[in-house]
Amino acid sequence: MEVKLHKNARTTLAIRSEIKNSKESVYYLSKKFNLNWGTVKRWKDTDTIEDKSSRPHKLNTTLTTQQEELICFERKQFKKTIEDIFFTLEGQIPGIYPMKIYRCLKRHGLNTLPSDFVHMERRIKKFRRYGIGYLHIDLLYAPKINKERSYIYTAIDRVCKVAYVMLDKSKTKETGSKFLSEVIKFYLYKINYILTDNGTEFSYKALPHGKKTQKLHPFDKICQDNKIQHRTIKFKHPWTNGMVENFNKRIKRNLLTKYKFSSIFDLNGKLLEFVDDYNQNKRLKNLGYKTPTRYLKDKKNIITQRIVI
């Protein structure tokens, strides 16, 4: 087993062992090894010559045993991310924040999901080839501004990567259908497929307590009127909608965690600037290092030339 010494250690294991087993006086050994008298005294009287852990013996935490059990239950039972656990328990545990959840999971060995869950039923396959007009849609939680939560609706085309966003104060079926109407107006070409999760803003599939309904969701109604096929991912399979999830991570990394917003209008302005810059100036490897708008223009030109020929 590898033994690591503290970076400021003045002695090696061999010197410590010689000091411990020597019958010479502490004064003599301190002069011999050019060490402090207290250092020699410590290693002469110690039971072990290895460095003890500098980790505190008692960790200071404001979480009670019941609260820690609740966090671990959400992790083990539902395999939730730290962010999802935060949103679930935000109103139940006072003063909770994501880093506190991470430390709790770290203490219980749950900071990373078990490998059997990660690999079970997860067979990564390449996307089937589709043409332009396949949209991935999702919802992103924006940071609270003046104690008010807002939500970012995001959409991105699977092929040309052109993105569209909308900021709203609620996540209801009405705002979900409103976003879809705006999406249809924004994309100037025919939308054939839309992939979403099972959130109530997009579908009735995730109704609580196993309830089922025959009613048509407003989101699906708009899809039917525009001859769009609405698909939803499997439950607990968020990677199926990974393209828009990655785009959401880009928004978090480059916008939400980078700036402090004074109002929802400030957030909306910065959000629109970010998405416009992404569509116009971001060169993507999957598009042959073209921007999404340039790729879309080139694609349209090729299609037009084929029709003319």
C-alpha positions in Angstrom: 0.0 0.0 0.0 1.3 3.4 -1.0 1.9 5.8 2.0 1.8 9.5 1.2 3.6 11.9 3.5 2.5 15.4 4.1 4.1 17.9 1.7 5.8 19.7 4.5 7.2 16.6 6.2 10.8 16.9 7.3 11.2 13.1 8.0 10.9 9.9 6.0 9.5 6.6 7.2 13.0 5.3 7.5 14.1 8.1 9.8 11.0 7.9 11.9 11.5 4.1 12.3 15.1 4.7 13.3 14.1 7.4 15.8 11.4 5.1 17.3 13.7 2.1 17.7 16.7 4.0 18.9 17.9 4.0 22.5 19.7 7.3 22.2 18.3 10.4 23.9 15.9 12.8 22.2 18.6 15.6 22.3 21.2 13.4 20.6 18.7 12.3 17.8 17.6 15.9 17.2 21.2 16.9 16.6 21.9 13.8 14.5 19.0 14.3 12.1 18.9 18.1 12.4 15.3 18.1 13.6 13.4 20.0 16.2 13.4 18.5 19.7 9.6 18.2 19.7 9.5 16.4 16.3 11.9 13.8 17.5 10.0 13.4 20.8 6.8 12.9 18.8 8.2 10.1 16.6 10.0 8.4 19.6 6.8 8.1 21.6 4.3 7.5 18.8 2.6 4.1 18.2 2.7 4.5 14.4 5.2 6.2 12.0 2.6 7.1 9.4 1.0 10.5 9.1 -2.5 10.8 10.5 -5.3 12.1 8.4 -5.8 15.9 8.6 -9.5 15.5 8.0 -11.6 16.8 10.9 -12.8 14.0 13.2 -16.2 15.7 13.5 -17.8 17.3 10.4 -19.9 20.4 11.0 -23.2 20.2 9.1 -26.5 21.9 9.6 -28.4 18.9 8.1 -30.2 16.6 10.5 -30.1 12.8 10.3 -33.6 12.8 8.8 -32.7 15.5 6.2 -29.7 13.5 5.1 -31.7 10.3 4.8 -34.3 12.2 2.7 -31.5 13.5 0.3 -30.1 10.0 0.0 -33.5 8.5 -0.6 -34.1 10.9 -3.5 -30.7 9.9 -4.9 -31.1 6.1 -4.5 -34.8 5.7 -5.2 -35.2 8.0 -8.1 -31.6 8.4 -9.3 -32.0 12.2 -9.4 -29.3 14.7 -10.2 -28.1 17.1 -7.6 -30.0 19.9 -9.3 -33.2 17.8 -9.4 -32.8 17.0 -5.7 -32.4 20.7 -4.9 -35.6 21.6 -6.8 -37.5 18.8 -5.1 -36.4 19.5 -1.5 -36.0 23.3 -1.7 -39.2 23.9 0.2 -38.7 21.1 2.7 -35.2 21.7 3.9 -34.4 25.3 4.9 -31.1 26.8 3.8 -30.4 24.0 1.3 -28.2 24.6 -1.8 -26.6 22.3 -4.4 -23.1 22.1 -2.8 -24.6 21.1 0.5 -26.4 18.3 -1.2 -23.2 17.2 -3.0 -21.3 17.1 0.4 -24.1 15.0 1.9 -24.0 12.6 -1.0 -20.2 12.5 -0.8 -20.3 11.5 2.8 -22.6 8.6 2.0 -20.8 7.5 -1.1 -23.5 8.6 -3.5 -21.8 11.6 -5.1 -21.6 9.5 -8.3 -24.5 7.3 -9.5 -23.9 3.6 -9.2 -22.4 2.0 -12.3 -25.2 -0.6 -12.5 -27.7 2.2 -13.0 -25.6 4.1 -15.5 -25.0 1.1 -17.7 -28.3 -0.7 -17.1 -30.7 -0.3 -20.1 -28.4 2.4 -21.5 -27.3 1.3 -24.9 -25.9 4.3 -26.6 -26.7 4.3 -30.3 -26.1 6.7 -33.1 -29.0 9.0 -34.1 -30.9 7.8 -37.0 -30.4 10.0 -40.0 -33.1 12.7 -40.3 -33.5 15.8 -42.4 -33.8 19.4 -41.2 -37.0 19.8 -39.2 -36.5 17.5 -36.2 -36.6 19.6 -33.1 -35.5 18.8 -29.5 -37.4 20.8 -26.9 -36.8 21.1 -23.2 -37.2 23.3 -20.1 -34.4 24.9 -18.1 -34.7 26.4 -14.6 -33.3 29.9 -14.5 -31.8 31.3 -11.2 -34.2 33.2 -8.9 -34.3 36.9 -9.4 -35.8 38.9 -6.5 -37.0 35.6 -5.0 -39.0 34.8 -8.2 -38.3 31.7 -10.3 -38.4 31.9 -14.1 -38.1 29.2 -16.7 -36.2 29.0 -20.1 -37.9 27.0 -22.9 -35.3 25.8 -25.4 -35.5 24.3 -28.8 -32.7 23.1 -31.2 -32.8 21.5 -34.6 -31.1 18.1 -34.6 -29.4 18.6 -38.0 -28.6 22.3 -38.5 -28.4 23.1 -34.7 -30.3 26.4 -35.0 -31.6 27.2 -31.6 -34.5 29.2 -30.2 -35.4 30.2 -26.6 -38.2 31.8 -24.6 -38.3 33.1 -21.1 -41.4 32.8 -18.9 -42.4 33.0 -15.3 -44.4 29.7 -15.3 -44.1 26.2 -16.6 -47.7 25.2 -17.5 -49.3 23.5 -20.4 -50.4 27.0 -21.6 -46.8 28.3 -21.7 -45.6 25.1 -23.3 -48.1 25.4 -26.1 -47.3 29.1 -26.4 -43.6 28.3 -26.8 -44.4 25.8 -29.5 -46.4 28.4 -31.4 -43.5 30.8 -31.3 -41.1 28.0 -32.4 -43.3 27.3 -35.5 -43.2 31.0 -36.4 -39.4 31.2 -35.8 -38.3 28.2 -38.0 -38.9 29.1 -41.6 -39.0 25.5 -42.8 -41.4 22.6 -42.2 -41.1 21.0 -38.8 -41.7 17.2 -39.0 -40.8 15.8 -35.6 -40.6 17.2 -32.1 -38.9 15.3 -29.1 -39.7 16.4 -25.5 -39.6 14.9 -22.1 -42.8 13.9 -20.2 -43.2 17.2 -18.3 -46.8 18.4 -17.8 -45.9 21.5 -19.9 -45.5 19.2 -22.9 -47.5 16.0 -22.2 -50.1 14.4 -19.9 -48.0 11.2 -19.6 -46.4 12.2 -16.3 -49.6 13.0 -14.4 -49.2 12.3 -10.6 -50.4 9.2 -8.8 -50.7 7.2 -12.0 -53.7 9.2 -13.3 -54.6 8.9 -16.9 -56.7 11.2 -19.1 -58.2 11.0 -22.5 -57.9 14.8 -23.0 -55.7 16.1 -25.7 -52.8 18.2 -24.4 -52.7 21.7 -26.0 -49.1 21.0 -27.1 -50.3 17.9 -29.0 -53.2 19.9 -30.4 -50.8 22.3 -32.1 -48.7 19.4 -33.3 -51.8 17.8 -34.9 -52.9 21.1 -36.5 -49.4 21.5 -38.1 -48.9 17.9 -39.0 -46.0 17.5 -36.6 -45.2 14.1 -35.0 -44.7 14.7 -31.2 -42.4 12.1 -29.6 -41.6 11.8 -25.9 -38.6 10.2 -24.2 -38.8 7.1 -22.0 -39.1 7.9 -18.3 -35.7 8.2 -16.6 -33.9 8.3 -19.9 -32.9 12.0 -20.2 -29.9 11.1 -22.4 -32.4 10.4 -25.2 -33.0 14.2 -25.4 -29.3 14.8 -25.0 -28.9 17.3 -27.7 -31.0 20.0 -26.1 -29.6 18.9 -22.7 -26.1 19.8 -23.9 -27.4 23.1 -25.3 -28.9 23.8 -21.8 -25.5 23.1 -20.2 -24.0 25.6 -22.6 -26.5 28.2 -21.5 -25.8 27.4 -17.8 -22.0 27.5 -18.2 -21.7 30.6 -20.4 -24.6 32.7 -19.1 -26.5 31.7 -16.0 -23.5 31.0 -13.8 -21.4 33.8 -15.4 -23.6 36.8 -14.8 -25.7 38.2 -12.0 -29.0 39.5 -13.3 -30.8 42.6 -11.8 -34.2 41.7 -13.3 -36.0 39.3 -15.5 -35.7 41.8 -18.4 -31.9 41.8 -17.9 -31.9 38.0 -18.0 -34.1 38.0 -21.1 -31.9 40.5 -22.9 -28.7 38.6 -22.2 -30.4 35.3 -23.1 -31.5 36.6 -26.5 -28.0 38.0 -27.2 -26.4 34.7 -26.3 -28.7 32.6 -28.6 -28.3 35.1 -31.4 -24.5 34.9 -31.1 -24.7 31.1 -31.0 -26.8 30.9 -34.2 -24.8 33.5 -36.1 -21.2 33.1 -34.9 -20.6 29.7 -33.2 -18.7 27.4 -35.5 -19.6 23.8 -34.7 -17.4 20.7 -35.6 -20.5 18.6 -36.5 -21.4 21.2 -39.1 -18.0 21.2 -40.7 -17.0 24.2 -38.6 -19.8 26.3 -40.0 -22.3 28.4 -38.0 -25.8 27.0 -37.7 -27.3 29.8 -39.9 -24.5 29.4 -42.5 -25.1 25.6 -42.6 -28.8 26.2 -43.0 -28.3 28.6 -45.9 -25.9 26.3 -47.6 -28.3 23.4 -47.1 -31.2 25.4 -48.6 -29.1 26.4 -51.6 -28.2 22.7 -52.3 -31.9 21.7 -52.1 -32.9 24.5 -54.4 -30.2 23.5 -57.0 -31.4 19.9 -56.9 -35.0 21.0 -57.6 -33.9 23.2 -60.5 -31.9 20.5 -62.1 
